[in-house]
Amino acid sequence: MDSSISRRQFVGAAGFLTAAAYSRILGANERLRIGVIGAGGMATGHMQALNGMKESDNVEIISVCDIYDKRRDEAAALTGGKPFKQYHTLLDNKDIDYVLIATPEHWHFQMTMDALAASKHIYCEKPMTKTVEQSKKVIARVKQKGLKMQVGVQGMSDDSYEKAHEYVKQGVLGDVVVAQIDYSRNYVGDFWDNKPDAGARPGENLDWNAFLGPAPKRPFDADRFFSWRRYWDYSGGIATDLFIHRVTRIIKALGLTFPERVSAAGGKYEFRTSSAEIPDTFNMLLDYPGGPTVILVSSMANDTPVEHVLRGHKATLEFTKTGFTITPQGEFAKDMQPITHQKTGGENITLHHRNLQAAIRSNETLKCDCMLGYYGVVACEMGVQSYRKRKYMAWDKTKERIVRA
């Protein structure tokens, strides 16, 4: 199968297959039944949102799954969904229309592929997959099956980035040379450190081997289970947990696809004695073909914000809490007035699920489909590889793979 996939080919084929095949099965006003795979903190937020949509949006969680008994039982009590220990058993339920995958990152690929094989539409938490090669396989399978897949970068349900792209295409900003954005926090004792449950007992009420899955085999470690974002086996750290949200906004606003080159830097500068493998401070520079350079800034030890801006030759666009403003540069102010956009939507899980539901029912365009998810994975994996190898990474556009520059 050719792994080189154009967005036009993907959207056209997937839209046709969905409209032609699946719409005959599900009526526009029928209740959508949902299965939830993973029942940790992020999944609980999703379940609470979906519970609130039960009557207004005609949806229902009918199944929940987790490898930790406590979380599975709590999810079943919260939703009324039938509890499962094995996600494959949940996928066997033909009444489920779409699944929410809210598990650690290292499981996203296999669970997505298995859900597609079971003909389920998907809402998958970000990042879509852990690697570029996995993403290419997901895209090919989504295209083949004609199913809908929403990637959980819920900020795409804010219209600011689509609207910004319109101004960019019109040339209002001129050539955009730099884009910058951040996602920082300020932890005190340690970062991304979740206190383990005292009652968690591997082999009794927690399936450690199932958690590891495709990751390297290791003896049980409570910190790895409850604070998995701190370890390379299961996470890309700041890149895949935080930057994926930010870089996708820039990609959408500027109509970008694949970077040419990426360089990343950082380290454990504050939490030096932390057991975390990932850095507490992480920054990336991405050069896209012909520009711009995209700057991503983050630290877990200082949360002073950086302006979120697109810097063009003619004007600067700054994203704000209410939308964005466009301010002309110097001499260009003579012929141009400032522009203000008041956003609709927002970074909202409910809106993101509602968009997927509309896509399933009436073929509405997804806010973060798997192609947009793929572009984010490429950017973030290039950054992780650059940091870990201490090398400048490049993109082989012919073979669609990451190589050393």
N, C-alpha and C positions, 0 to 999 in steps of 0.2 A: 504494500500500500504506500502510495506517495505521501510522505510526511510534510511536504510543502503545500500549505493550504492558504488560499487567498480568502480574505474576509467576504468578498462578493460571492465566491463559490459556496462558502460555508452557509451564509445567511440565506442564499437562494435555495439551496438544497434542503436545509433544515426547515425553512418556512414552508416549502412545498410539501415535504413529507408529513409535517405535523398537520397542516391544513387538510391534506388528502386522506390521511390515515386516522389520526387520533381523534379529530373532531367528530367523527362518526360514532365514536364510542362514548364520549362524554358530552352531554348536553350543556348548553351555555349556562343554565340555571341550576344544574345539579350540584349537590354537595360534594366538595372536595375532601377526600379522606387522606390523612397524613400519618406517616410513620416517622418516628424520631429515633435517630441512631446517635447515641451519646447523651448523657444526662448530667453533665457538669454545670459549671456556673454559666457559661455562654448559652448552653442549650436551655437552661432554666429561663433565661431572659426570653429566648425564642418561644418557649412553651407558654409563658405568661402572656406574651403578645398574641399568640395564636388563640389562646383561650378567650381573650378579649374580642377576637374577630369571629367567634363561633357563630353568633346569630347574624351580625351585620354583614359578614362576608360568606356565610354559608360554608364554613369549613369545620373540620373536626379531627382532633388527634385520636386515632384509634389504636395505635401501637407505640410502645416505647421500648428502648433497648439500652442496656449498659452492662459492663462486665463487673461492676461493683454493686453488690446487692442493695446497699443503703441508697445509692443514687437512683437505681432502677425502681425501688419501692416508692421513693419520694416522687419520682416522675409519674408513676402510675396513679398515686394518690392525687397529684396535682391535676392531671389531665383526664383521668378515667380510662386511659388507654391500657390495652392488654400488655403486660410486661413480658419481655423476652430477654434471655441471656445471650443468644446467638443472633447476630444481625442477619445472617442468611435465612433464618427461620422467619424473621420479620418480613424480609423481601419476598418470601413465598406467598404472602397474603395477597391475593389478586384484587382485593377490595381497595388496596392502597393506591392512590393516584400519584402522590409525590412524597419523597422522603427528604427530611432535613438531616444532613450529615454535619454534626457538631462535635467532632472527635479531635484528638491531637492530629497535627498536620501529616504525620507519617502514614496515617491511615486513609487520607482523603482519596488518593488515587485508586486503591483497590476497592474501597467501598463504592466509589463512583462507578467504576467499571462493572461491578456486580449489580448495582442498582439499574444501570442501563441494560444489562443483560436480562434483568427482570422486567424491563419495559416500564420503569418508573421515571417520572420527571424528577428533577433534583434541585434542591437548594443546598449548596455546599458552602460551608464557612470558608473564609479565605485562609491561606492561599488555595487556589483551586487544586494544585498538586504541589509536591515538594521539589520536583525537578522539571526541566524543560522537556525531556524525553517523555515523561509521564503525561504532560499537558498535550503533547502532540497526539498521543494515543487516545486521550479523552476526546479531543476535538474530532478525530476521525470517527470514533464510535458514536458520538452525539449526532454527527452528520449522517451516519449510516442508519441510526435508529429513528431519526426524525423526532427526537424528544427535546423538551425544554430544560435548560440548565442555567440556573441563576447562581452567580458567585457572590458570596456574602460580603461584598464591599458596599455596604448599605449607603455610603455617602453618595453613590451614583443615583440615589432617589432624590437628590437635591438637583434641581434643574440648572443651577449656576454654571455647571461645567459644560453642559450642552449649549447653553446660551453664550458662554464665553467663546466656544468654538465658532459660533456664527460670526462674531466680531472678528476673530482671528482670520477666518476665511475671507471676510470682506476687506481685509487689509487695514482695519482701523488701527491696529497696534504697529503696523509696519512689520518688518522682519523681527521676529522674537528671537533674542540672542541668549537670554538667561531666564530660567524659571527656578524659583526657590520655594521650599515648603518645609515644615518641621513637624515633629510629633515627639514632644519631650515630657518627662515626668520628674518628680522629685521624691524618691523614696527615702526613708530614714534609716531603718535598721539593715535591711537588705532588699534587693529588688526581685520582683516576681516570686516571692517566697511565700508559698501557701502552707499553713500549718497542717501537717498530716492528721487525719482522723485517728484517734487512739484505738478505735475499734476495728480498723482495717486489718484483716488477716488473710494474706495470700494463701490460696489453696482451700480456704474455707468460704469466705464471702467476697473474695476479689480474685479474678482470674488474671494473674500477672503475665502468663504466657500469651494470653489473648491481647493484652495491652501492648506487649512488645511487637507481636505480629511480624511485619517485614523488617523491623529494626534489629540490630545486633542483640544476641542473647546475653543477658546479664542476670546476676542474682537480684532478688527483690530489693529495691531501694525506694523507700517511701517518698523521698524528695523527688526522685525521677517520676514517680507516679503523680503526686499532687502538684508538683511544680515543674512539669515537663517542658515548659517554654524555656527553661534555663539550660537545656541540653541539646547539642547538635543532632543527636540521634532522632529527635522527634520534632525539631523546630529549627527555623532559620533566625530565631531571636528577633531583634528589633526589625530586621528587614522584612520578615514574613508576617510578623504580628502587627507592626505599626506602619512601616513604610509602604506596605502594600496598599493601605488606605490612601496614603498621600500621593504616591506616584501614579496611581490609577486616575486620580483627579487631574493631574497634569497631562497624562496621556490622553484623557478624554478631551480636555480643553484645547489641546494643541493638535489633536489628530495624529498622535505619534504611534509608532509600532515597535520597532526593535532598535535599541541603542547600537551605536558602532563600537563604543568602548566604555568601560566602567572601571572606576577606581574607588576603593573603599578604605577607610581608616578608622581607628578607634582602639579601645582597650578597656580593661577594668581599672579605671582611674580613681574611683571612690570606694567601691565595694571590693577591695583587693583580696580580702579573706573569704569572700563568698564562695560557696561550692559551685556556683554557676559556671558553666563553660563559656557561655556567650558573653560578649563585652557589655559593660554598662553604658558605654558611650560609643556611638557608631554613626558614621557619616559617609555619604556616597556622592560621587560626581559621575553623571552619565552624559556622554556626548552622543547626540542623535545626528543622523546624516544631514549635513548642511546646517546644523543647529536646531534647537538650542542646546546649551549645557543645562542640565537639570541638577540642582543642588538639594540634597536631602540631609536634614540635620536632626540629630536626636541624642539625648542623654537621659539616663534614669536618675541623675543626681542634680539636675538643674532644669527647671521648667519655664525659664524665661522664653517667651515666644519669639519666633522669627516671622517676619511678614511673609504672607503667602502671595507671591506676586509673579506675574508674567511681564518681563521687561522687554518691550519692543522699541524699535528705533523711533517711532512716532509717538507712542503712548505706553503707559504702564497700567496694567490691570491688577488691582489688589482685591483678593477675596476677603470678605468680611463675614461676620455672623449673620448678616441680613441679606447677603448676596455678593455684589462686587461693585467697585467703582473703576472707571477708566479715566485717567488723568493724562492729558497731552503733555509731550515733552517740549520744553523750550520754544523754539521757533514755530513748531507745529501747532502751538496753542492759538496762533493767529487765525487759523482756519478751522479749528475744531473746538467744540464745547465739551466739558466733562460729561461723562455718561454714568448713570447709576442704575443698577439692576436690583430689583427687589425679588428675592428668590421665592419660588414655590417648592413644596416638598421639603426634604431635609434628610439628614443622616439618621434614618429611622428604619428599624427592623420591620415594623408593621407595614410601612409603605413598600418595602422591598419584597415582602411576601405577597402583598396585594398585587404588585406588578407581575410576579411569577404566576399568580392565580389567573390574572387577566390574559397572560400569554398562553396558558393552558386552555382556557375557555374560549378565547376569541383571537388568538395569535397576535396579541399586542407585543410590540417590540420590547425585549428585555433591557433593563437598565445596565446590567453587567453580565453579558453572556460569556460563553467560554472563550471566545476570541479575545475579548477585553481582559478576561481573567488570565489568558495566556501571556499577553503583553506584560502584565504585572509580574507574573512568575519569572519571565525572562529577565526583567530588570533586577528583581530581587535576588535571583540565584546568581546572576553575574556579580552582584555586590557581595554576597556571602562568599563566593569562590575567591574574589579578589582579596577580601580580608583574610581568609584562612590560608591562602597560598602566598599572600603578600606579593601579588602580581597584578599587573594591568590586564584585564580580561577584554576580549573582543568577541564580536558576533560574526560567525560565518553565515552570511545571508543565503548562500547557495544550499548549504546542507542544514540550515537552521539549527545551529548548535553553538555552544560556548567554547571558545579556544583562547589560548594565551596570546596576548598582543605581541 
